[in-house]
Each structure stands twice: as C-alpha cells, then as structure tokens.
Amino acid sequence: MASSVTRHAQNPPAENFQFLLCGFDSLDLGLFVKWETNWEEICSSLESKKQTAQNQKGITDTTDIGREFLHLPSGKPPNYRFHLQFLEYHLYLASSKEYGTSPNVYVSINSSALWHLKIGCLLELLEFDLANFGGTIERVQPSRVDLCADFRLDAPLSFPFLETHRTARSRKTETFMDGTTLETFYCGAPGAPMRLRIYDKGKEICKSNKLWFAALWNTDDLTGIWRVEYQIRRSVLRQFRVKDLDGLLEMLGSIWQYLTSEWFSLRIPDNDKAERRTVHPWWQAVQGCGALLGDNIGIKRIYASDDVQSIKEILPHVFGRMITIAALSGVKERTKSIHHLCKLLFDSTDDDKFNAKYQEKLIKLGYRGTLGGAEDDSLPF
C-alpha cells in the first residue's frame, strides 16, 4: 500500500511512497579455516590450476559432490593467493595452512544468492565446498555488509532536495547525473569504512541485467524505484562489537537504527538545530525498516579511541619490537632477548614515571566494570 506524505513546502517531488524490500545486498565474510595435513599437496594443485588459468578466463572444476566452480588467475592481494568462483560466491584462499589473528579464507557472497537463499543454507554450501579441499570452518567473521531498503517514489529524487534535507555525520558527497536528472547520490568518502548510496535502482537493474529483482518487488514496472543502501566495513562492525555472524544478525536492527537516525537522515528544515528537525515522512518509513531486520537491542557504536585492545592483540606488536631490539643488539637467543628487553625497560624508567603513566592509561581506558578503578572497592555505590 502507498503511504501518504503530508504536503510541506520543503517536501521532495515524491508525495507518495511504497515500501518494496529490505535486507542484505552484499555480505563478505572472513573464515578461519583449519586444513587437513595434506594441505601442501592441495595448495600445489591450486597453484598449478591458477597458472593454467593465466591465459584463460578460468578453468572449470568439480567438487567431490558435483558442484562446478572456476579456478581464476586472480587472487585478492596481499593475503589471498587463490580465487575460486562458485555460483553463489567468490572464494579467496590464503596459501598459508595456519591462520593467526586474520582469516585465511575470504568469501564474497553474490547479491542474487543473498536475496534467494537463507544465510544458513549458504553457510552449509561453504562447509561442503571447503571440505572438498580438506577445510573445516572454525570461526566466521563478518568483513563487509551492505544493508538496503527499496521504495517506489512517485517522482525522481533531486540533488537540491537531498542537499537541503540531509543531516549527516560526513560532509563528503558525490553525485552522478543523467543530464539534469539525479541517478546516484553518495554520502561518505570512497573507500571509507561507512558510506551511503541513494540511487535509481530500477534504472540500475536494467543496465546490470538484474531483472530478477522485479519478481522480488512483485512488479513489472521498474520506474521510480529508489534504493537506500549503507555499506559497512569491518572497522565499523567492530565498533558495534560484531565478532561473528550470529552477532551481526542479532544487531541488525540496532545498526540500522544508528545508520538511519544518527549517521544520515533526511529531515524537514524546520529548526536551526539539525538534530531537532522533523524527520521527513518518507525517511520515517526508511527508519521503520529496522523492525524488519531485527530488534533494536540498544547496542551503541563505540569509536576506536574507546575500544580497548585485548592483550592477545597487543602481544604481537611487543614481540615484533623485541625481535628488532634483539637484532640490533646481536642477541640471538629467545631467553636472553627477553631478559635484555626487560633490562632496557628497567634502566629507562623509574617508579614515579611508571605510576604516572599507569594512572594516565587507566583513565584513558575508561570504565571497565569497577567503579573507581580496578583496585578501588571502597566507593559506596
């Protein structure tokens, strides 16, 4: 059903809108995969087929359960050497058998697969396909997600309207025009960890031959269909404490609420203070899509300056510095290198300096579950 929009002098050309669809349009996952003992042999086979594919667009292969895929000559530098293309996704494999703090397999799921198959089904396919090479998925880490909502508007959006009504965290915008007609509007810098795109989706699918969207929209009329799409990368997902795929699915409602309310929104310019302006009726419907994605559980975005690194994440940096000092000092043994580093640290500081820096760091780390600090249990709260 079309939803009426109250007439207002600053309203967009569209006076009516109709919700069509919302959900994932892109999903990239980092996989922590354990390989069997014959990984070196499998890796050699992958390398051979990669080289054979150099002068071709790809060579066809089949898994042990009959799923066809392509070996492609490309990879995903700098971490992923091999590129395999299945109907549902692109798989990128590192040549190293072991994984550390970073995934050793990367998967980019196709838009058509996301709209037609459940994520659980896609994960099962991934498990089968990786098992063909002797791999077992031990952990799944979301790397990038594009969330979108599609609406039919009764007239095209215009850049002047978007520029007048937008309230955004980013000042960077970019537009693509067909003459004087807006086709795509971006908010956020290219390559930024978060970016918004509002564009004429009906026109785009005719160019990209994604006409299967018509069935999802339940219409043959592709005119006037506009998409609001947010692209979110790993660094922002970490700020929402998204550690795995289950966590992402649980937090979708909260993330959409932040994206459409705090990061970018369209508001009627009826107040000098942007945050007090009335949310445009169409944008209220955009915000309402969050309820279809999941419950708003109140998760807030925590910025990098507030994000406390784990000791496990810090240790590799300390180890790297220790190796550098050992090499510069000519200390070749691990135990002697550790003692040498400790002596250098001991000689270069004193108790007063340590205590001052320690208290400073405690304050910067912020509240961590104990009022007054980790060692202060005397507060009467």
SULHU-V22297 format. One record per residue. OMEGA is omega as a letter, one per 40 degrees, with the letter a starting at -180 (999 if undefined). D_FIRST is the distance of its C-alpha to the first C-alpha in Angstrom with 2 decimals. Layout:
BEGIN
OMEGA&D_FIRST ; OMEGA&D_FIRST
END
This chain:
BEGIN
i&0.00 ; a&3.79 ; a&6.40 ; i&9.60 ; i&12.81 ; a&16.03 ; i&18.50 ; a&21.44 ; a&24.43 ; a&23.99 ; i&20.28 ; i&19.48 ; a&18.89 ; i&15.13 ; i&13.72 ; i&10.01 ; a&8.67 ; i&6.24 ; a&7.89 ; a&9.68 ; i&12.91 ; i&15.74 ; i&19.32 ; i&22.83 ; i&23.61 ; i&27.33 ; i&29.72 ; a&33.50 ; i&35.79 ; a&39.46 ; i&41.30 ; a&44.63 ; i&46.30 ; a&49.68 ; i&51.61 ; a&54.33 ; a&57.96 ; a&57.93 ; a&55.45 ; i&58.15 ; i&58.51 ; i&54.76 ; i&54.54 ; i&57.37 ; i&55.57 ; i&52.38 ; i&54.55 ; a&56.27 ; i&53.04 ; i&51.68 ; i&54.83 ; a&54.62 ; a&51.10 ; a&52.34 ; i&53.03 ; i&50.00 ; a&46.24 ; i&46.46 ; a&48.27 ; i&46.69 ; a&47.48 ; i&46.48 ; a&46.22 ; i&48.19 ; i&45.21 ; i&44.56 ; a&41.79 ; i&42.42 ; a&42.24 ; i&43.81 ; a&46.51 ; a&45.87 ; a&48.58 ; i&46.57 ; i&46.09 ; a&44.43 ; e&47.22 ; a&48.88 ; a&48.17 ; a&47.00 ; a&49.43 ; a&47.72 ; i&44.43 ; a&43.05 ; i&39.91 ; i&38.08 ; a&35.00 ; a&32.85 ; i&34.59 ; i&37.55 ; i&40.36 ; a&42.96 ; i&46.14 ; a&48.88 ; i&52.42 ; i&53.58 ; a&53.78 ; i&53.22 ; i&50.39 ; i&50.99 ; i&48.51 ; i&46.34 ; i&44.59 ; i&46.59 ; a&43.63 ; i&40.46 ; i&37.40 ; a&34.53 ; a&31.71 ; i&29.94 ; a&26.27 ; i&25.71 ; a&27.48 ; a&25.43 ; a&22.11 ; a&23.61 ; i&26.18 ; a&26.44 ; i&28.68 ; i&31.13 ; i&31.61 ; i&32.28 ; i&34.84 ; i&36.56 ; i&36.88 ; a&38.36 ; i&40.85 ; a&41.96 ; i&42.32 ; i&44.29 ; i&46.43 ; i&47.56 ; i&49.32 ; a&50.57 ; i&47.97 ; a&46.44 ; i&43.54 ; i&44.70 ; i&42.02 ; a&38.66 ; i&37.93 ; a&34.66 ; i&35.71 ; i&32.59 ; i&28.85 ; i&25.97 ; a&22.70 ; i&19.57 ; a&15.85 ; i&13.95 ; i&11.34 ; i&10.71 ; a&12.29 ; i&13.09 ; a&16.77 ; i&19.07 ; i&20.16 ; i&23.81 ; i&26.69 ; i&27.71 ; a&24.37 ; a&24.51 ; a&28.21 ; a&27.81 ; a&25.07 ; i&26.07 ; a&27.90 ; i&29.43 ; a&32.35 ; i&33.40 ; a&34.71 ; i&34.77 ; i&32.20 ; a&32.21 ; i&30.32 ; a&30.31 ; i&29.91 ; a&29.89 ; i&32.07 ; a&30.29 ; i&26.81 ; i&25.74 ; a&25.08 ; i&25.71 ; i&26.37 ; i&28.39 ; a&29.37 ; a&32.38 ; i&35.49 ; a&35.72 ; i&37.04 ; a&36.11 ; i&35.17 ; a&31.73 ; i&29.79 ; i&26.32 ; i&24.93 ; a&21.96 ; i&21.85 ; a&20.36 ; i&19.61 ; i&18.85 ; a&22.29 ; a&23.92 ; i&23.10 ; i&24.58 ; a&27.70 ; i&27.96 ; i&27.18 ; a&24.48 ; i&22.51 ; i&21.73 ; a&18.80 ; i&17.01 ; i&17.12 ; i&15.81 ; a&12.77 ; i&12.55 ; i&13.08 ; a&16.32 ; a&15.39 ; a&16.68 ; i&16.78 ; i&15.35 ; a&14.61 ; a&16.36 ; i&17.69 ; a&19.11 ; i&22.01 ; i&24.87 ; a&28.14 ; a&30.34 ; a&33.90 ; a&36.40 ; i&38.04 ; i&34.85 ; i&33.97 ; i&37.48 ; i&36.82 ; a&34.07 ; i&36.72 ; a&34.97 ; a&37.92 ; a&36.44 ; i&33.31 ; i&32.77 ; i&33.01 ; a&30.40 ; i&27.86 ; a&28.72 ; a&28.28 ; i&25.08 ; i&23.11 ; i&26.01 ; i&26.45 ; i&22.85 ; i&23.26 ; a&26.48 ; a&25.25 ; a&22.29 ; a&24.11 ; a&27.79 ; i&28.32 ; i&25.83 ; i&23.19 ; a&21.99 ; i&23.18 ; a&23.73 ; a&27.53 ; i&28.32 ; i&31.09 ; i&34.11 ; a&33.49 ; a&30.66 ; i&29.94 ; a&29.50 ; a&26.99 ; i&23.51 ; a&20.94 ; a&18.57 ; i&15.06 ; a&13.62 ; i&16.41 ; i&15.70 ; i&12.48 ; i&14.94 ; a&17.36 ; i&15.04 ; i&15.04 ; a&18.59 ; i&17.77 ; i&16.54 ; a&19.82 ; a&22.07 ; i&23.56 ; a&24.93 ; i&28.57 ; i&30.00 ; a&31.78 ; i&32.99 ; i&34.12 ; a&37.93 ; a&39.58 ; a&42.49 ; i&45.04 ; a&44.00 ; a&43.90 ; i&47.08 ; i&48.41 ; i&49.84 ; i&53.58 ; i&52.84 ; a&51.07 ; a&53.93 ; i&56.81 ; i&56.42 ; i&56.87 ; i&59.96 ; i&61.33 ; i&60.88 ; i&62.81 ; i&65.51 ; i&66.01 ; i&66.36 ; i&68.95 ; a&70.78 ; i&71.03 ; a&72.25 ; a&74.75 ; i&75.94 ; a&75.02 ; a&74.30 ; a&73.89 ; a&70.72 ; i&72.55 ; i&74.68 ; i&71.65 ; i&69.92 ; i&73.12 ; i&73.58 ; i&70.09 ; i&70.70 ; i&74.02 ; i&72.51 ; a&69.82 ; a&72.47 ; a&74.76 ; a&72.07 ; i&70.88 ; a&72.18 ; a&71.01 ; a&70.09 ; i&67.96 ; a&66.26 ; a&65.53 ; a&64.14 ; i&61.83 ; i&60.81 ; i&59.75 ; i&57.94 ; i&55.93 ; a&55.10 ; a&53.58 ; i&51.58 ; i&50.22 ; a&48.85 ; a&48.22 ; i&48.61 ; a&48.63 ; i&51.87 ; i&52.32 ; a&55.18 ; a&55.49 ; a&56.18 ; a&59.71 ; i&59.24 ; a&58.82 ; a&60.52 ; a&57.58 ; a&56.95 ; 999&53.12
END
